[in-house]
Amino acid sequence: MRGRQSLVKIAQKLILAMPYVLEAMRLDIVNYASLARLLKADMEKLAGRPLKEGAVKVAVLRAARSLLEDYPPPDRLSRALAGGELRVIQGLAALSIPAHKRAELARLLSALGEEEFVQVTQGLTAITLILRERAAETLLSRLSPQDVLQFLRDQAAVIITGSPDILVTPGVVSALALSLSSRGINLTEVLSSYRDVVFVMSRTDSAKALDVLRNLLEVLRQRSGT
C-alpha cells in the first residue's frame, strides 16, 4: 500500500507539471492508458525502479481522481471573466534596476510627474518598471549604466478587467497566460492590480494577444449565458 501511495504522489507531481493535461482531465477527454505510457519512464526515474504498466495506470487514475477533487469549478472562471473588458496600451518600455536601489525608487518616480501608466514589480534581485517609453528615457538619464539591468523598448500591455470575482477565483491568471503561451506569445511581465490583469509583451505580439483573449472572453460569455 505504501508503494502504491508513493506512485500516486509521483504521478501527481508529473501531472501538475503539465497543467494542460489536468485541464484535459477536467474535460474528460484523456486516454489514461496513453497518459500512463507517456508518464511511465519519468515515473520509473522518480521511483528509482522498473514499474509495470498496470501499476502506472492505476497510480495515474488515482492521482487524477485526487487532483480533480481540488479543481476549481469551471463556472467560477466563466463568471469572473465573462464580463471582462480588454484594453491595449502601446509605446511602453520595461526597465529593470537592482533591488537594492529601492530607496531611490520614489525619487525616480517623482521625476515622471503625472505619468498616466506606471507599473512597478519588485523581486528579490530586481525592480521592474513598466511605463511609457518617453518616461523610461527620463529615468535612464538619471541612472548610471551599471544600475540598468535590462531595458526593453517597443513593448505593449494588454489589460483585461474582470468582475470583482476575479479577486477570489483560482486559476484566472493561469488560464489567461496559458491561452497566450499556446499561441507562442512571450510575456515580458504579468501583473495583477485589483480587477486588472496586465500582460506585457512585445508590441508585435499585442494584436495576436488581443485576438486570443477576445476569443476566450467570447467563449466564456457563451458558457455563462451573459
C-alpha positions in Angstrom: 0.0 0.0 0.0 2.8 2.3 0.8 4.5 1.7 -2.6 1.2 2.4 -4.4 0.7 5.6 -2.5 4.2 6.6 -3.4 3.5 6.1 -7.1 0.3 8.2 -6.8 2.3 11.1 -5.4 4.8 10.7 -8.2 2.0 10.7 -10.8 0.5 13.8 -9.1 3.8 15.7 -9.4 4.2 14.9 -13.1 0.6 15.8 -13.9 0.9 19.1 -12.0 3.9 19.9 -14.2 1.6 19.6 -17.2 -1.4 21.8 -16.4 -2.8 21.3 -19.9 -3.2 17.6 -19.1 -5.0 18.4 -15.9 -7.4 20.6 -17.9 -8.0 17.8 -20.4 -8.8 15.5 -17.4 -11.4 18.0 -16.2 -13.0 17.9 -19.7 -12.9 14.1 -19.6 -11.0 13.8 -22.9 -7.9 12.0 -21.6 -7.0 8.5 -22.6 -5.5 7.3 -19.4 -3.8 4.3 -20.9 -1.9 6.6 -23.3 -1.2 9.0 -20.5 0.3 6.2 -18.3 2.6 5.2 -21.2 3.7 8.8 -21.6 4.5 9.1 -17.9 6.0 5.6 -17.3 9.6 6.5 -18.0 9.5 9.6 -15.8 7.7 7.7 -13.0 10.4 5.0 -13.1 13.1 7.6 -12.8 11.5 9.2 -9.8 10.6 5.9 -8.2 14.1 4.5 -8.8 12.8 1.1 -10.1 11.1 -0.5 -13.0 7.3 -0.3 -13.0 4.7 -2.4 -14.6 2.3 -0.7 -17.0 -0.7 -1.7 -14.9 0.7 -0.2 -11.7 1.5 3.0 -13.5 -2.0 3.2 -14.9 -3.6 2.6 -11.5 -1.4 5.3 -10.0 -2.3 7.8 -12.7 -6.0 7.2 -12.3 -5.8 7.6 -8.5 -3.7 10.8 -9.0 -6.2 12.2 -11.4 -9.1 11.5 -9.1 -7.4 13.2 -6.2 -6.3 16.3 -8.3 -9.8 16.8 -9.8 -11.3 16.9 -6.3 -9.5 20.2 -5.7 -10.0 21.6 -9.2 -12.0 24.9 -9.2 -15.5 24.6 -10.8 -15.3 25.9 -14.4 -18.3 28.1 -14.0 -16.4 30.2 -11.5 -13.8 31.2 -14.1 -16.6 32.0 -16.6 -18.3 34.3 -14.1 -15.1 36.0 -13.2 -14.1 36.8 -16.8 -17.3 36.7 -18.8 -17.9 40.4 -18.5 -14.2 41.3 -18.9 -13.1 44.3 -20.8 -10.0 44.5 -22.9 -7.6 47.4 -23.5 -4.2 47.7 -25.2 -1.6 50.3 -24.4 1.2 50.7 -26.9 4.5 52.6 -26.7 5.7 51.1 -23.4 9.2 50.1 -22.1 10.3 47.7 -19.4 13.1 49.0 -17.2 14.8 46.8 -14.5 17.1 48.1 -11.8 18.8 46.3 -8.9 16.5 45.6 -5.9 19.0 47.3 -3.6 18.1 50.6 -5.4 14.6 50.5 -3.9 15.4 53.6 -1.7 15.8 55.6 -4.9 12.6 54.4 -6.4 10.5 57.3 -5.0 13.0 59.8 -6.4 12.8 58.2 -9.8 9.1 58.1 -9.9 8.8 61.7 -8.8 10.6 62.7 -12.0 7.7 61.4 -14.0 5.1 63.9 -12.9 1.6 62.9 -13.9 2.6 59.9 -16.0 -0.6 58.0 -16.6 0.7 54.4 -16.8 3.3 53.1 -14.4 3.5 49.6 -13.1 6.1 48.5 -10.6 7.1 45.0 -9.6 9.8 44.0 -7.1 11.5 40.7 -6.8 14.5 39.6 -4.8 17.1 40.7 -7.3 15.4 43.5 -9.3 12.7 46.1 -9.5 11.0 46.4 -12.9 9.0 49.4 -14.1 6.6 49.2 -17.0 5.9 52.7 -18.3 5.8 54.9 -21.4 9.0 54.9 -23.5 9.4 58.6 -23.1 9.2 58.3 -19.3 11.6 55.4 -19.3 14.1 57.6 -21.2 13.7 60.2 -18.5 14.6 57.6 -15.8 17.5 56.3 -17.9 19.1 59.8 -17.9 19.0 59.7 -14.1 20.6 56.3 -13.7 24.2 55.1 -14.1 24.7 52.4 -16.7 25.6 49.8 -14.0 22.2 50.3 -12.4 20.3 49.3 -15.6 19.8 45.6 -15.6 17.5 45.5 -18.6 15.8 48.0 -20.8 13.2 46.8 -23.4 11.7 49.2 -25.8 8.7 48.7 -28.1 6.5 46.9 -25.5 2.7 46.8 -25.2 0.3 46.0 -22.4 -2.9 44.0 -22.9 -5.1 44.6 -19.9 -8.2 42.6 -19.0 -10.5 44.0 -16.4 -12.8 41.4 -14.9 -15.6 41.4 -12.3 -14.9 41.5 -8.6 -15.0 37.7 -8.6 -11.6 37.8 -10.3 -10.0 38.5 -6.9 -11.2 35.3 -5.3 -11.3 32.9 -8.3 -8.4 30.4 -8.6 -6.8 29.9 -12.0 -7.7 33.2 -13.6 -4.2 34.4 -14.4 -3.0 30.9 -15.3 -5.9 30.3 -17.7 -5.3 33.6 -19.5 -1.5 33.1 -19.6 -1.9 29.5 -20.9 -4.1 30.8 -23.8 -1.4 33.3 -24.8 1.5 30.9 -24.4 -0.3 28.3 -26.5 -0.1 30.8 -29.4 3.6 31.4 -29.0 3.2 34.8 -27.3 6.1 35.5 -25.0 5.2 37.6 -21.9 7.7 40.2 -20.6 5.7 40.7 -17.4 2.5 39.6 -15.8 0.9 41.9 -13.2 -2.3 42.0 -11.3 -3.9 45.0 -9.7 -7.3 44.8 -8.1 -9.6 43.7 -11.0 -6.9 44.2 -13.7 -4.7 41.5 -15.1 -1.9 43.1 -17.1 0.2 41.2 -19.7 3.2 43.0 -21.0 4.8 41.8 -24.3 6.5 42.9 -27.5 4.3 45.3 -29.5 4.4 42.9 -32.4 2.6 40.3 -30.3 -0.1 42.6 -28.9 -2.5 42.2 -31.9 -2.4 38.4 -31.7 -2.8 38.5 -27.9 -5.8 40.8 -28.2 -7.4 38.4 -30.6 -6.7 35.4 -28.4 -8.1 37.0 -25.3 -11.1 38.4 -27.1 -11.9 34.9 -28.4 -11.5 33.5 -24.9 -13.9 36.1 -23.4 -16.5 35.3 -26.1 -16.4 31.6 -25.3 -16.8 32.3 -21.6 -19.7 34.7 -22.2 -21.5 32.0 -24.2 -20.9 29.4 -21.4 -22.2 31.8 -18.7 -25.1 33.0 -20.8 -24.2 36.7 -20.5 
